Amino acid sequence: MITPDAETLVRDHTIYSCVMGSRAFGLATGDTDRRGVFLAPTPLFWRFDKPPTHVEGPAPEQFSWELERFCELALRANPNVLECLHSPLVERADAVGHELLSLRGAFLSRLAHRTFVRYALGQRKKLEADVRQYGAPRWKHAMHLLRLLASGRDLLRTGELTIEVGEAREDLLAVKRGEVPWPEVERRMARLAEEIDASTPASPLPPEPDRARVEDFLVRTRRASASLPDKG
């Protein structure tokens, strides 16, 4: 259960929030997933009990990261966090949030090859376990795995992360409806994984993210927060 302190952090200190999930991908269903970043006031870090690195809620399907944790994950090319930075459905961004968005390119690197493929492999194993146990995968998860692989491939090919599926929408929704046989879905997954591997050596992305640029932003933001009046 969310604590009052955590709820206050999300309510009063969110610097960036967006809609994710099917709505952001262009695969809209009835769900609305919200993701955000909050900036815990610097004086909170001077205590023994540190502020949380993430908060679930307070609204249903809402999840937020503290800024430093968010930056750490983005520098590691965490697929979920990178996609959060590139959502076309931004609901809130203050001055710090806009600066974070301006740093999107600094987080991108060829590390995405490893993280996207590793995440996809883990998800594929779960789908294969479902097939063995129930005779079919969870088709919605299969659809999103294909979407993620295509997004990772295009990122490595172009240097830009686009999460809207565009012309692939109908093909993906057919997978979700279970209209595409599992062997064909497996074939598509394998092909996309091969294309990710092939795209990496000549990728326009740098080998590593611009950690120094991100750290400069984080330090300046923490210093500015420390100078604000203490509201208790």
C-alpha positions as CSV (number, residue, x, y, z in Angstrom):
1,M,0.0,0.0,0.0
2,I,1.3,3.5,-0.9
3,T,2.4,5.5,2.1
4,P,1.3,9.2,2.6
5,D,4.9,10.4,2.1
6,A,5.3,8.5,-1.1
7,E,1.9,9.8,-2.4
8,T,3.0,13.3,-1.6
9,L,6.2,12.9,-3.6
10,V,4.2,11.8,-6.6
11,R,1.5,14.5,-6.2
12,D,3.8,17.4,-5.4
13,H,7.1,16.6,-7.0
14,T,6.4,15.0,-10.3
15,I,8.5,16.6,-13.1
16,Y,7.4,14.4,-16.0
17,S,4.5,12.0,-16.6
18,C,3.1,10.3,-19.6
19,V,0.7,7.6,-20.8
20,M,2.3,4.3,-21.8
21,G,1.1,0.9,-22.8
22,S,-1.3,0.2,-25.7
23,R,-2.4,3.8,-26.0
24,A,1.1,5.1,-26.5
25,F,1.9,2.3,-28.9
26,G,-1.1,2.9,-31.1
27,L,-2.7,-0.4,-30.0
28,A,-5.3,1.2,-27.8
29,T,-7.5,-1.0,-25.7
30,G,-9.4,0.0,-22.6
31,D,-6.4,0.3,-20.3
32,T,-4.4,3.5,-19.5
33,D,-1.0,3.0,-18.0
34,R,0.7,6.0,-16.6
35,R,4.4,6.4,-15.9
36,G,6.2,9.4,-14.3
37,V,9.3,10.8,-12.7
38,F,9.4,12.7,-9.5
39,L,12.2,14.7,-8.0
40,A,12.6,14.0,-4.3
41,P,13.7,17.2,-2.5
42,T,17.4,17.1,-1.9
43,P,17.2,17.5,1.9
44,L,15.4,14.2,2.1
45,F,18.6,12.5,1.2
46,W,20.4,13.9,4.2
47,R,18.3,11.7,6.5
48,F,19.0,8.1,7.5
49,D,15.7,7.1,5.8
50,K,16.1,7.9,2.1
51,P,13.2,8.7,-0.2
52,P,11.9,5.7,-2.3
53,T,13.4,4.9,-5.6
54,H,10.0,4.3,-7.1
55,V,6.3,4.5,-6.1
56,E,3.3,2.5,-7.3
57,G,0.1,4.6,-7.4
58,P,-1.7,6.4,-6.1
59,A,-3.9,6.0,-9.2
60,P,-4.5,2.5,-10.7
61,E,-1.9,1.5,-13.3
62,Q,0.4,4.4,-12.2
63,F,4.1,3.9,-11.5
64,S,6.8,6.6,-10.9
65,W,10.6,6.6,-10.5
66,E,12.7,9.0,-8.5
67,L,14.8,11.0,-11.0
68,E,18.2,9.4,-10.1
69,R,16.8,5.9,-10.4
70,F,15.2,6.8,-13.7
71,C,18.4,8.1,-15.1
72,E,20.4,5.1,-13.9
73,L,18.0,2.7,-15.7
74,A,17.8,4.8,-18.8
75,L,21.7,4.9,-19.0
76,R,21.6,1.1,-18.8
77,A,19.1,1.1,-21.8
78,N,16.2,-0.3,-19.8
79,P,13.6,-0.8,-22.6
80,N,10.6,0.3,-20.4
81,V,12.3,3.4,-19.1
82,L,13.6,4.5,-22.6
83,E,10.1,4.1,-24.0
84,C,8.7,6.2,-21.2
85,L,11.0,9.0,-22.3
86,H,9.7,8.7,-25.9
87,S,6.0,8.5,-25.2
88,P,4.0,10.6,-27.6
89,L,1.4,11.1,-24.9
90,V,3.0,13.5,-22.4
91,E,0.6,14.6,-19.7
92,R,2.9,16.8,-17.6
93,A,6.4,18.3,-17.9
94,D,7.8,21.2,-15.8
95,A,11.1,23.0,-16.5
96,V,13.1,20.1,-15.1
97,G,11.0,17.6,-17.0
98,H,11.5,19.4,-20.3
99,E,15.3,19.4,-19.7
100,L,15.1,15.6,-19.0
101,L,13.3,15.2,-22.3
102,S,15.9,17.3,-24.1
103,L,18.5,14.7,-22.9
104,R,16.7,11.7,-24.6
105,G,19.6,11.3,-27.0
106,A,22.2,11.2,-24.3
107,F,20.6,8.0,-22.9
108,L,20.7,6.1,-26.2
109,S,23.5,3.8,-27.1
110,R,24.3,0.4,-28.5
111,L,23.7,-1.1,-25.1
112,A,20.1,-1.3,-26.3
113,H,21.1,-4.3,-28.4
114,R,21.8,-6.3,-25.2
115,T,18.9,-5.1,-23.1
116,F,16.2,-5.3,-25.7
117,V,17.3,-8.8,-26.8
118,R,17.8,-10.0,-23.2
119,Y,14.4,-8.7,-22.2
120,A,12.8,-10.3,-25.3
121,L,14.5,-13.6,-24.5
122,G,13.0,-13.7,-21.0
123,Q,9.6,-12.9,-22.3
124,R,9.8,-15.5,-25.0
125,K,10.6,-18.2,-22.5
126,K,7.5,-17.3,-20.6
127,L,5.4,-17.5,-23.8
128,E,7.0,-20.9,-24.7
129,A,6.1,-22.2,-21.2
130,D,2.5,-21.1,-21.7
131,V,2.4,-23.0,-25.0
132,R,3.8,-26.2,-23.3
133,Q,1.3,-25.9,-20.5
134,Y,-1.8,-24.5,-22.1
135,G,-1.3,-25.1,-25.8
136,A,-1.1,-21.4,-26.7
137,P,0.7,-18.3,-25.5
138,R,-0.8,-15.2,-24.0
139,W,-1.5,-13.6,-27.3
140,K,-1.4,-10.0,-25.9
141,H,2.1,-10.6,-24.5
142,A,3.2,-12.1,-27.8
143,M,2.0,-9.0,-29.6
144,H,3.9,-6.7,-27.3
145,L,7.0,-8.8,-27.6
146,L,7.0,-8.5,-31.4
147,R,6.4,-4.7,-31.0
148,L,9.4,-4.4,-28.7
149,L,11.7,-6.3,-31.0
150,A,10.7,-4.2,-33.9
151,S,11.2,-1.0,-31.9
152,G,14.7,-2.2,-30.8
153,R,15.6,-3.1,-34.4
154,D,14.5,0.3,-35.7
155,L,16.4,2.1,-32.8
156,L,19.6,0.4,-33.7
157,R,19.1,1.0,-37.4
158,T,18.2,4.7,-37.2
159,G,19.4,5.9,-33.9
160,E,15.9,7.0,-32.9
161,L,13.4,5.3,-30.7
162,T,9.8,5.4,-32.0
163,I,7.2,3.5,-30.0
164,E,4.2,4.0,-32.1
165,V,3.7,0.9,-34.3
166,G,2.4,2.8,-37.3
167,E,1.7,0.5,-40.3
168,A,2.4,-2.6,-38.3
169,R,-0.8,-2.0,-36.2
170,E,-3.1,-4.4,-38.0
171,D,-0.6,-7.3,-38.1
172,L,0.1,-6.9,-34.4
173,L,-3.6,-6.8,-33.5
174,A,-4.1,-10.0,-35.5
175,V,-1.5,-11.6,-33.3
176,K,-3.3,-10.3,-30.2
177,R,-6.5,-11.9,-31.4
178,G,-4.8,-15.3,-31.9
179,E,-5.2,-15.2,-35.6
180,V,-1.6,-15.9,-36.4
181,P,-0.3,-19.4,-35.7
182,W,2.3,-19.7,-32.9
183,P,5.0,-21.1,-35.3
184,E,4.6,-18.1,-37.5
185,V,4.9,-15.8,-34.5
186,E,8.0,-17.6,-33.4
187,R,9.4,-17.2,-36.9
188,R,8.8,-13.4,-36.8
189,M,10.4,-13.1,-33.4
190,A,13.5,-15.0,-34.6
191,R,13.7,-12.8,-37.7
192,L,13.5,-9.6,-35.7
193,A,16.2,-10.8,-33.3
194,E,18.5,-11.6,-36.2
195,E,17.8,-8.1,-37.7
196,I,18.7,-6.5,-34.3
197,D,22.0,-8.4,-34.3
198,A,22.7,-7.4,-37.9
199,S,21.9,-3.7,-37.3
200,T,24.2,-3.3,-34.3
201,P,27.7,-3.1,-35.9
202,A,26.7,-0.2,-38.2
203,S,24.3,1.5,-35.9
204,P,24.5,5.3,-35.7
205,L,24.2,5.0,-31.9
206,P,27.4,5.5,-29.8
207,P,28.8,2.5,-28.0
208,E,28.0,4.0,-24.6
209,P,25.5,6.7,-23.4
210,D,26.6,10.2,-22.5
211,R,26.8,9.5,-18.8
212,A,28.7,12.8,-18.0
213,R,26.0,14.9,-19.6
214,V,23.3,13.2,-17.6
215,E,25.2,13.4,-14.4
216,D,25.7,17.1,-14.9
217,F,22.0,17.5,-15.2
218,L,21.3,15.5,-12.1
219,V,23.9,17.4,-10.0
220,R,22.5,20.7,-11.1
221,T,19.0,19.6,-10.4
222,R,19.9,18.3,-6.9
223,R,21.7,21.6,-6.1
224,A,18.8,23.7,-7.2
225,S,16.4,21.6,-5.1
226,A,18.7,22.0,-2.0
227,S,18.5,25.8,-2.3
228,L,14.7,25.8,-2.2
229,P,13.0,26.8,1.1
230,D,12.4,23.9,3.4
231,K,8.6,23.1,3.6
232,G,9.0,20.6,6.3
